[in-house]
Amino acid sequence: MSQVLKVRQRYLGRLLERLHAPQLWFALGDRCGRFLPVRADELVSLLGGTIWYVVASKERRATVRRNHDLILRSRLGTVALELHVLSAFVSYVRYYVDLFTTIHRAPSSLALRTTVENAELFWSAYEQGKGVIVVTAHLGDWDYGAYWFAQQGCEIAAVVEHLEPEELSNWFVRQRKSMGVEPIFVGPNAVAEVASRLAQGMAVALVADRDISGTGELMDFFGERLRFPLGPALIAERTHAPVVGCFVYTSRSGQRRIVFGEPSQDSSIDSLRLRERVRLRTQAIVKLLEHAIERAPEQWHVFVPLEREAASDRVSEPQE
């Protein structure tokens, strides 16, 4: 009898391991995305987001609560903030629903449900032939933005994280390639690869609201000092490629709004040293991200702790 129990426990353990494997759920989501009707997107997102919120760890909910309290500037009370956190979970699930379904739906039907603001900012930059650095955030349906570029006949690459396990990373690569996007992995050769694509006149998307490499600098963000990557500004300085912001918002009914913007530019910084120019350009990009997030804060999908200013950082800064 004990031998039978051991066999059952072993099989149960293997089953639980598979159920915790993210690549299994992504494969299932991709399969369901082939058949999910448009009218079901909102319901699936609402149910999935609510379930995720309930089963998420206290630490995960606390992280999301803290991040969103920052971008809301602590304006909401306890109950209102918690409802906002719930809506952020629902919005994040909506991102995945869109990721699973986009490539299985007719481009013409998607175009009918998409509006674009300030597209001339991108096209005027693209026509310069220097390539375009497209900065964005983990906001709304950012992958759909890259898909939209490809549908317009624009060659587009995107810098992406290498995920674990390998099967999950491979799934994202296949998914993005099927959208017409060339992935460039974060790593020691990423800057050179981005510069190469820009030299070919391509657009390169950079998600700029997280300092993944840990080499960023502190910037003002919603009244606090947080670390942001210097990469977009540094590449712009080295390649002279223009920088344009692109942000994709999704309504509950599935309408997408693509909004383009530009970071503020000050020609007076041209006389400064490279490091200072990069820092000021990065702050301008962060300010652009702020404005974009303020338009739909519940659609900001950063569910990991932010790199805030530490006490040691404050002490080490020189006095003015």
C-alpha positions in Angstrom: 0.0 0.0 0.0 2.8 2.4 0.9 4.4 1.7 -2.5 1.1 2.6 -4.3 1.0 5.9 -2.3 4.6 6.7 -3.3 3.8 6.2 -7.0 0.7 8.4 -6.7 2.7 11.1 -4.9 5.4 10.9 -7.6 2.9 11.3 -10.4 1.0 14.0 -8.5 4.3 15.9 -8.0 5.1 15.7 -11.7 1.6 16.9 -12.5 2.0 19.9 -10.2 5.4 20.7 -11.7 3.8 20.8 -15.2 0.9 23.0 -14.0 3.4 25.5 -12.6 5.3 25.5 -15.9 4.5 28.9 -17.6 5.2 27.5 -21.1 2.3 25.1 -20.6 -0.1 27.9 -19.9 1.2 30.0 -22.8 0.8 27.1 -25.2 -2.7 26.6 -23.9 -3.4 30.4 -24.3 -2.1 30.3 -27.8 -4.3 27.4 -28.7 -7.4 29.1 -27.2 -6.5 32.4 -29.0 -7.1 30.7 -32.3 -10.8 30.3 -31.5 -11.7 33.0 -28.9 -14.3 35.4 -30.3 -13.7 39.1 -30.0 -16.8 39.6 -27.8 -15.3 37.2 -25.2 -12.0 39.1 -24.7 -13.4 41.4 -22.0 -15.1 38.6 -20.0 -12.0 36.4 -20.2 -9.8 39.3 -19.0 -12.1 40.2 -16.2 -12.4 36.6 -14.9 -8.7 35.9 -15.4 -7.5 39.1 -13.8 -9.8 38.7 -10.8 -8.6 35.1 -10.3 -5.0 36.2 -10.6 -5.5 39.0 -8.1 -7.1 36.6 -5.6 -4.4 33.9 -5.9 -1.5 36.2 -6.2 0.9 36.3 -3.2 0.6 39.1 -0.6 4.0 40.3 -1.7 2.9 40.6 -5.4 -0.2 42.5 -4.5 1.8 44.8 -2.2 4.3 45.5 -4.9 1.6 46.4 -7.4 -0.1 48.5 -4.7 3.1 50.4 -4.0 3.9 51.0 -7.6 0.5 52.3 -8.5 0.2 54.4 -5.4 3.3 56.1 -6.7 2.0 56.9 -10.1 -1.4 58.0 -8.6 0.6 60.3 -6.3 -1.2 58.7 -3.2 -4.5 60.4 -4.2 -6.7 57.3 -3.6 -8.0 56.0 -0.3 -7.5 52.4 0.8 -10.5 50.9 -0.9 -10.2 52.9 -4.1 -6.5 52.0 -4.4 -7.3 48.3 -4.0 -10.0 48.5 -6.7 -7.4 50.2 -8.9 -4.9 47.4 -8.2 -7.6 44.8 -9.2 -8.1 46.7 -12.4 -4.4 46.6 -13.1 -4.4 42.8 -12.8 -7.4 42.6 -15.2 -5.6 44.9 -17.6 -2.5 42.8 -17.5 -4.5 39.7 -18.3 -6.0 41.7 -21.2 -2.5 42.2 -22.5 -2.0 38.5 -22.7 -5.4 37.8 -24.2 -4.4 40.3 -27.0 -1.0 38.7 -27.3 -2.6 35.3 -27.8 -5.3 36.4 -30.3 -3.8 39.2 -32.4 -2.0 37.0 -35.0 -5.1 34.8 -35.4 -7.4 37.7 -36.4 -7.7 39.4 -39.7 -5.5 42.5 -39.9 -8.4 44.4 -41.6 -10.6 43.8 -38.6 -7.9 44.9 -36.2 -7.3 48.0 -38.2 -11.0 48.9 -37.9 -10.7 48.8 -34.1 -7.5 50.9 -34.0 -7.1 54.7 -33.9 -3.8 56.5 -34.2 -2.8 59.9 -32.8 0.2 62.0 -33.9 1.5 59.3 -36.4 3.2 62.1 -38.4 5.8 62.4 -35.6 6.9 58.8 -36.4 6.7 59.0 -40.2 8.6 62.3 -40.4 11.4 60.7 -38.3 11.3 57.5 -40.2 11.7 59.2 -43.6 15.0 60.7 -42.4 16.6 57.3 -43.1 18.6 57.2 -39.9 16.3 54.6 -38.3 14.0 55.5 -35.4 14.4 54.7 -31.7 10.8 54.0 -30.5 10.6 54.2 -26.7 7.7 52.7 -24.9 6.6 51.3 -21.5 5.0 48.2 -20.1 1.8 50.0 -20.8 -1.4 48.7 -22.4 -0.7 46.4 -25.3 2.8 47.4 -26.1 3.4 44.3 -28.4 0.5 45.4 -30.6 2.4 48.6 -31.3 5.2 46.7 -32.9 2.7 44.6 -34.8 1.1 47.8 -36.1 4.4 49.1 -37.4 4.9 45.8 -39.3 1.4 46.1 -40.8 2.3 49.5 -42.1 5.3 48.1 -44.0 7.8 49.4 -41.5 10.8 47.1 -40.6 10.8 46.9 -36.8 13.0 45.2 -34.3 12.5 45.1 -30.5 14.9 44.6 -27.6 13.6 41.9 -25.4 14.5 40.0 -22.2 15.7 36.4 -22.3 13.2 34.6 -20.2 13.4 31.4 -18.2 12.7 28.6 -18.9 14.1 28.4 -22.4 10.9 27.1 -23.8 9.0 30.2 -22.7 11.6 32.5 -24.2 11.4 30.6 -27.5 7.6 31.0 -27.4 7.8 34.7 -27.2 10.4 34.8 -30.0 8.1 32.8 -32.3 5.1 35.0 -31.3 6.9 38.2 -32.0 8.4 37.0 -35.3 4.9 36.0 -36.4 3.9 39.6 -35.8 6.7 40.8 -38.1 9.0 41.9 -35.2 12.7 40.9 -35.1 13.7 40.3 -31.5 17.1 41.5 -30.1 18.0 40.0 -26.8 19.3 42.1 -23.9 23.0 41.4 -23.5 26.5 42.6 -24.2 25.9 42.8 -28.0 22.5 44.5 -27.8 23.7 48.0 -28.3 25.8 47.0 -31.4 22.8 45.1 -32.9 20.5 48.1 -32.3 22.9 50.4 -33.9 23.2 48.1 -36.9 19.4 48.0 -37.4 19.2 51.7 -37.1 21.9 52.1 -39.7 19.7 50.0 -42.0 16.9 52.5 -41.5 14.8 50.2 -39.3 12.7 51.2 -36.3 13.9 49.7 -33.0 11.5 49.5 -30.0 12.9 49.9 -26.5 10.8 49.4 -23.4 12.3 52.1 -21.2 10.5 52.0 -17.8 12.6 49.3 -16.1 16.3 49.2 -15.5 16.8 45.5 -16.3 20.6 45.7 -16.6 21.1 47.5 -13.3 23.3 50.1 -14.8 20.8 52.9 -15.0 20.8 56.2 -13.2 18.3 57.9 -10.8 15.7 60.0 -12.5 12.7 62.0 -11.3 9.6 59.9 -11.7 6.2 61.0 -10.2 7.9 62.9 -7.4 10.4 60.1 -6.5 13.9 59.2 -7.6 14.0 55.8 -9.5 16.5 54.1 -11.7 16.0 54.1 -15.4 18.1 52.7 -18.3 20.4 55.1 -20.1 20.4 52.9 -23.3 17.9 54.8 -25.4 19.5 58.2 -24.9 23.0 56.8 -25.3 22.2 55.0 -28.5 20.5 58.2 -29.8 23.6 60.2 -29.0 25.9 57.7 -30.8 23.8 57.1 -33.9 21.9 60.4 -34.2 18.7 58.5 -34.7 15.6 60.4 -33.7 13.6 59.2 -30.6 9.8 58.9 -30.8 7.5 57.6 -28.0 4.7 55.1 -28.9 2.1 53.9 -26.4 -0.9 51.6 -27.0 -4.0 51.8 -24.9 -6.8 49.2 -24.9 -10.4 50.0 -24.0 -12.6 47.4 -22.3 -14.4 46.9 -25.6 -11.1 46.1 -27.4 -10.6 49.4 -29.2 -6.9 50.3 -29.4 -5.5 53.8 -29.3 -1.9 54.2 -30.5 -0.4 57.5 -29.3 2.9 59.0 -30.5 4.9 61.6 -28.7 8.3 63.1 -28.6 10.6 63.8 -25.6 11.3 67.4 -25.0 14.5 68.6 -26.8 16.8 71.4 -25.7 19.5 72.4 -28.2 21.5 74.1 -25.4 22.6 70.7 -24.1 24.6 70.1 -27.3 27.6 71.8 -25.8 27.6 69.6 -22.7 29.7 66.5 -22.2 28.3 63.2 -23.5 27.5 61.8 -20.0 25.5 64.9 -19.1 23.7 64.9 -22.4 22.7 61.3 -21.9 21.4 62.0 -18.4 19.3 64.9 -19.5 17.9 63.1 -22.6 17.0 60.1 -20.3 15.2 62.5 -18.0 13.2 63.8 -20.9 12.3 60.3 -22.0 11.2 59.5 -18.4 9.0 62.6 -18.4 7.4 61.4 -21.7 6.7 58.0 -20.0 5.1 59.8 -17.1 2.7 61.6 -19.4 1.8 58.4 -21.2 1.2 56.4 -17.9 -1.0 59.2 -16.5 -3.4 58.7 -19.4 -4.3 55.2 -18.2 -2.5 54.3 -15.0 -4.4 51.1 -14.5 -2.7 49.8 -17.7 0.8 50.2 -16.4 2.0 46.6 -16.1 5.1 46.8 -13.9 4.5 44.1 -11.2 8.0 43.9 -9.8 9.6 46.2 -7.2 10.9 49.5 -8.6 14.5 50.5 -8.3 14.0 53.4 -5.8 16.7 55.8 -4.5 18.6 54.3 -1.6 19.9 56.2 1.4 23.4 55.6 0.2 22.5 57.3 -3.1 21.3 60.4 -1.4 24.4 60.6 0.8 26.8 60.2 -2.1 25.3 63.0 -4.2 27.3 66.2 -4.1 25.7 69.3 -2.6 24.8 72.1 -5.0 
